[in-house]
Amino acid sequence: MINNERLRRTFLDLLHLNSPPGEEREVAKYCAEALRDAGFICQTDRSGNVIAQKSGEQAEAPRIFLSAHTDTVQPTFGLVVRELDGVFRTSGNTILGADDKAALSQLLEAMRVLDEQDIAHGDLQVILSTREEVGLLGAQELSPSVIAGSLGFVFDASGATGAIITTAPAAVTMTATFKGKAAHAGFVPENGVSALRIAARAIERMPLGRIDPETTANVGTLHGGTADNIVAEDAVATFEARSRNAVSLEAQVSAMRASLDEAARHFGGTVTLQVNRDYEGYVHPPGRSVLLIAAEAWRRTPASAGAEPTFRPTGGASDANIFNSWGIPTVVLSCGYRDAHSVNEHIPFADLIAGAEWAVEVAK
């Protein structure tokens, strides 16, 4: 069914198009041209999202969309791809970019197969978003009306193909601004209040890392001070909390806030906290149609060899968080990459093929 060499070539082509968030134009252009060749009508919205659609012959079939994102994290400059023993890796100096260019390759190959083999399907869309890696921004700027009434399948989960994500967390980001009092660190340090010491105490006493099976928290950045010989008057720290449990998330944010307030009081400074709800979580109950379609499609792929799909939660977010918050049932499917966001990122070619097969079967 799948043209393996074309799939390999597409994947390598995409990997060599550098596309950090906000610079996805060349990747979007490549994908749009391939989709037009497969019979899709394509447009690009003002955020750079590619929206491709094709009418189907099966009027009774539900309208669906398949989705992936066009950006990658860094570093990718100077990327060198090596295929060793059927696995794609880099030289170890950059990421690979299989998150999410593996998915892009799989979707493009699947749409070509549908067209070339004249495989019947219902009304079909392909949505390729921008700036997913920096807060799902492209998806958030997509007009909900574009995919309203559809069922969604986002190819953007790590691990071997055949995994279906049933639940994902909501996330809150926080920016804490600390205010102390400047003083000369060599002459009168006792006259100062260090904003950095306030931040350090707050971070040291704050519950961070794995809080419970559904909840995590992290301190991301800390900046402050102006010179080594000046007690730091100002500092800024950023934090994240995420959970698949709404009550646990609220409790975690409260605990982090309490640590910040206690540290400011202890040293006699102040802290101002800005809290943003980045995205909502979701839970798909057993029996939901998107789960059933994804599972049956996997069973029909040659790659499955009759094995059942796996159902699992995730601690990460994807564009599906946005689509589900709009009331559009959307599931995330694994597409084969491992160790994403690191120089050890890799993907077996067998998983690349399996993901393309899965996309074909979902459409069918």
C-alpha positions, -999 to +999 in steps of 0.1 A: +000+000+000+027+025+010+055+036-013+083+032+011+110+050-009+087+080-015+079+081+022+117+080+030+124+108+005+096+129+019+108+125+055+143+134+046+132+164+025+112+178+054+140+172+079+163+193+059+139+223+058+147+242+090+114+252+107+117+266+142+084+281+155+074+311+134+096+300+105+076+272+090+069+288+056+090+264+035+077+233+052+041+245+048+047+252+011+062+217+006+032+201+023+006+222+005+021+213-029+021+176-021-015+178-009-026+197-041-010+169-061-031+145-041-064+163-051-068+186-021-079+222-022-054+241+000-053+274+017-030+290+043-045+313+070-029+344+084-011+323+111+005+301+084-017+271+092-023+249+061-059+239+056-065+213+030-098+197+021-111+170-003-146+159-008-154+122-004-176+097-021-190+081+010-218+105+021-226+085+052-191+087+066-183+112+093-163+143+083-128+139+097-095+158+098-060+146+102-035+169+118+002+175+126+024+206+132+050+221+109+075+235+135+102+218+156+122+227+187+158+236+184+186+230+176+184+219+140+210+241+123+236+219+106+214+188+109+229+156+096+206+126+093+219+090+095+199+059+088+215+030+107+200-004+110+166+009+099+166+038+124+169+075+116+191+095+139+213+126+138+251+131+144+242+139+180+247+177+176+210+185+168+176+172+173+161+151+145+128+169+141+107+137+138+084+155+162+065+163+141+079+158+106+074+120+109+037+128+111+038+152+082+055+126+061+030+099+071+000+122+063+014+132+030+021+096+020-013+085+031-031+112+011-011+103-020-021+066-015-058+075-012-056+095-044-035+071-065-054+039-055-087+057-057-096+045-021-131+056-011-134+079+019-157+106+033-151+143+034-116+148+046-094+176+058-057+179+066-048+206+091-011+215+096-005+240+123+023+264+131+041+272+164+028+242+183+060+238+202+057+273+219+022+270+233-001+255+206-003+290+191-011+281+155-040+259+166-053+286+190-054+311+161-072+287+137-109+295+132-130+268+150-155+270+122-129+254+099-132+220+116-166+223+133-186+192+131-156+170+124-138+142+143-101+149+147-070+127+146-037+144+156-005+125+148+018+138+175+025+113+203+059+097+210+066+060+212+059+031+189+029+035+166-003+019+178-008+041+209-040+061+214-040+090+239-071+090+260-064+119+283-041+149+285-035+176+311-044+213+315-016+237+320-010+269+339+021+291+335+032+317+361+055+346+361+067+358+395+083+392+398+103+397+430+112+431+445+139+435+471+161+465+480+194+474+463+226+480+484+263+478+479+273+442+485+307+451+498+299+482+520+264+477+534+249+443+523+228+443+555+209+473+541+198+453+511+170+428+504+180+403+477+153+395+452+174+365+441+174+351+477+136+355+478+134+336+446+158+309+457+140+303+490+106+301+472+120+276+446+137+255+473+105+252+493+081+248+464+067+214+455+082+207+420+087+177+397+063+148+399+037+158+424+013+128+419+006+104+390-014+131+372+004+163+382+038+179+375+054+213+382+086+230+371+106+262+374+117+271+339+137+303+342+152+327+367+168+361+359+178+389+382+203+414+395+225+439+377+261+433+390+281+411+414+286+439+439+250+450+441+223+432+462+198+423+436+167+445+437+147+427+410+143+391+398+118+373+376+111+335+376+087+315+354+069+284+364+046+257+350+021+234+365+000+208+346-024+181+356-050+158+342-070+164+375-086+199+378-086+197+416-050+187+418-040+215+394-057+241+415-041+227+447-006+228+430-010+264+419-021+274+454+009+256+469+033+274+445+017+307+453+021+300+490+058+293+487+063+326+468+044+346+494+063+330+523+097+337+508+088+373+502+076+378+538+107+360+552+131+384+536+110+415+537+104+419+500+075+415+477+064+392+449+038+398+422+024+367+404+009+366+369-010+334+363-021+323+328-042+293+319-025+280+287-048+253+277-075+229+290-071+192+295-094+165+282-106+129+289-121+106+263-144+081+279-144+045+266-166+041+236-161+076+222-162+074+184-128+089+178-113+061+200-133+034+182-123+046+147-086+049+156-086+015+172-103-003+144-081+015+119-050+003+137-062-033+137-065-031+099-030-019+093-004-045+081+019-032+108-004-042+136-001-079+127-034-084+145-022-067+177-045-045+197-037-008+200-026+005+234-046+032+252-026+055+275-026+090+291+000+116+285+016+144+305+022+165+274-001+187+254-008+189+216-032+207+193-058+182+204-061+201+237-073+232+217-096+213+194-112+193+223-118+226+242-138+238+212-161+207+216-145+189+186-137+153+196-100+148+188-077+120+196-039+119+195-021+090+179+015+080+182+037+083+151+069+065+161+095+090+173+114+085+205+134+109+228+118+140+213+133+174+221+168+159+226+198+151+204+190+114+210+157+117+191+152+089+166+126+069+147+126+034+132+116+034+095+092+006+103+073+030+126+073+057+099+056+032+075+032+020+102+020+056+108+013+062+071-007+029+070-026+040+101-035+074+085-048+056+054-070+033+075-084+061+096-094+079+064-110+047+050 
